[in-house]
Amino acid sequence: MLFLDSFAVSCQSRAMALDIKICGLKTDKTLAAALAGGASHVGFIFFAKSPRYVEPAEAGRLREAAIGKAKAVAVTADAGDAFLDEIVEKMHPDMLQLHGSETPERVTEIKARYGLPVMKALPVSEAVDLERIRPFVGIADRFLFDAKPPKGSELPGGNGIAFDWRVLAGLDAGVDYMLSGGLNAANIGDALRLADPPGLDISSGVESAPGVKDPALIEQFFRAVRAARDTSAA
Ligand SMILES: O=C(O)c1ccccc1N[C@@H]1O[C@H](COP(=O)(O)O)[C@@H](O)[C@H]1O
C-alpha cells in the first residue's frame, strides 16, 4: 500500500461520482457528443506533433460550449511560458494537464503563474512507478496515470496503450487521479472493476482514426461505463 498521509485533497468517494474526461477534441460535433454523454472534463491538446493538436484560439471558441457543463482542460507537455501564456489567454482553461517531464518545481511555478489547478500526468507500468507521486504531493491538484509511451512514439500520451490496472489496487484511497491509457468501451468494465478510479480519461478509444473522434464511439463509451457501474452496484 502506498501511503500518502500528507496528501490532503478533496477526493470523491470511489462509490459516488466518476469524473470522465474526453480528450483531444477538435470539432463542435464531437465536443457536443462528449457533453451529451455527461463528460465532466473536456480536453484540448497543445502538443504540435499530435494528430489532435488544436490552435489555442480555436480551443477557446470550442470550449465555450462546455461552460457550466464540463471543465476545459489544456493538455501540454514541457511547454514553455510563452506558449502557456498564449493558451491561457486564448483558451481560458479551467485546468492545466502537464503531460511531460515537468518537475515539482516547474509545476509549482506554473501554478503560481496562472492560478489554475494542475493535473500532473505520470507514466506507469508497474507498482513502483507510483512512487513518482511523492514529490508532487501537496503541489499537483490531481494525478493522471497513463501507460508509458511505446519505443519510438513521438507522443507522451494519446498512444492508445493500457497498463496493468491492477498496480493501482495498492494506491492510497486519498490519491485523486484519472486513469488513462488505452481505455475503450470494450475494456472499461475491467478497468473500473480492477482499479475503481475516481476519474477516467480517454482519447484514442473513441476515435475512428488517429485524431478523428467519432460521436458514436463517444456515446458507446458512456453507455459502457454506465452498464459497468450498474452491474457493480447490483
Ligand atoms: O492525445 C495526445 O495526442 C496527447 C499528446 C500529448 C500529451 C498527451 C496526449 N494525450 C493524453 O493521453 C491520454 C491517453 O490517451 P489514449 O486514450 O491512450 O489515446 C489522453 O486522454 C490525453 O490525456
The ligand as a Tripos MOL2 file, in Angstrom:
@<TRIPOS>MOLECULE
LIG
   23    24     1     0     0
SMALL
NO_CHARGES

@<TRIPOS>ATOM
      1 O1         -3.5570   12.6440  -27.1570 O.co2     1 LIG1
      2 C1         -2.4720   13.1450  -27.4770 C.2       1 LIG1
      3 O2         -2.1320   13.2370  -28.6570 O.co2     1 LIG1
      4 C2         -1.5460   13.6440  -26.4050 C.ar      1 LIG1
      5 C3         -0.4290   14.3490  -26.7820 C.ar      1 LIG1
      6 C4          0.4300   14.8480  -25.8320 C.ar      1 LIG1
      7 C5          0.1870   14.6230  -24.4810 C.ar      1 LIG1
      8 C6         -0.9240   13.8970  -24.0790 C.ar      1 LIG1
      9 C7         -1.8000   13.3960  -25.0270 C.ar      1 LIG1
     10 N1         -2.9020   12.6540  -24.6600 N.pl3     1 LIG1
     11 C8         -3.2500   12.2500  -23.3290 C.3       1 LIG1
     12 O3         -3.0940   10.8300  -23.1860 O.3       1 LIG1
     13 C9         -4.3070   10.2810  -22.7080 C.3       1 LIG1
     14 C10        -4.4710    8.8340  -23.0660 C.3       1 LIG1
     15 O4         -4.7190    8.6710  -24.4200 O.3       1 LIG1
     16 P1         -5.2930    7.3160  -25.0420 P.3       1 LIG1
     17 O5         -6.7090    7.1570  -24.5370 O.co2     1 LIG1
     18 O6         -4.4030    6.2110  -24.6370 O.co2     1 LIG1
     19 O7         -5.2640    7.5610  -26.5040 O.co2     1 LIG1
     20 C11        -5.3230   11.2140  -23.3320 C.3       1 LIG1
     21 O8         -6.5910   11.0910  -22.8480 O.3       1 LIG1
     22 C12        -4.6870   12.5470  -23.0660 C.3       1 LIG1
     23 O9         -4.8850   12.9640  -21.7310 O.3       1 LIG1
@<TRIPOS>BOND
     1     1     2 2
     2     2     3 1
     3     2     4 1
     4     4     5 ar
     5     4     9 ar
     6     5     6 ar
     7     6     7 ar
     8     7     8 ar
     9     8     9 ar
    10     9    10 1
    11    10    11 1
    12    11    12 1
    13    11    22 1
    14    12    13 1
    15    13    14 1
    16    13    20 1
    17    14    15 1
    18    15    16 1
    19    16    17 2
    20    16    18 1
    21    16    19 1
    22    20    21 1
    23    20    22 1
    24    22    23 1
@<TRIPOS>SUBSTRUCTURE
     1 LIG1         1 GROUP 0 **** ****
